[in-house]
């Protein structure tokens, strides 16, 4: 299968701007703010955060899965572990291609991260039925513009069963942490 690449390059038609309005920063390690977001702690204070996981299936269709903070864990500066439902198209696509892209908004910047992915075995005692992926950063960048602030990406509020979701997320992150410790 061809490499999975997502690259967005905005164009500017306003030639009156004195300098290029787009600021781009490449990185190969999670910035501190992202590490803190994906550290598996204080999930209650991080609800509402959503990341978009992009994959390409065997028919070359681009698929998007929205992930909450309880499905993401960064055990170190170059790794991201992801919990997915086994029936999710993203789980199958990542297992088949070994690639994905993760996009999100944080601290007024748009993050786009190309990931190399491999399945992780579940930790002993994990009966959640989730599929775990061990991902490493292949390439990544942030983008922001000088003329506007990104205030959010896709966000959500938990419904009346929010406590149950938070409990499940805390358990999922614990499973991700144990699976990540087994190696990837």
Beta strands, then each sheet from edge to edge (+ up, - down):
strand 1: 22-27
strand 2: 50-56
strand 3: 62-68
strand 4: 72-73
strand 5: 79-85
strand 6: 99-106
strand 7: 109-120
strand 8: 130-145
sheet 1: 1+ 8- 5+ 4-
sheet 2: 1+ 8- 7+ 6- 2+ 3-
end
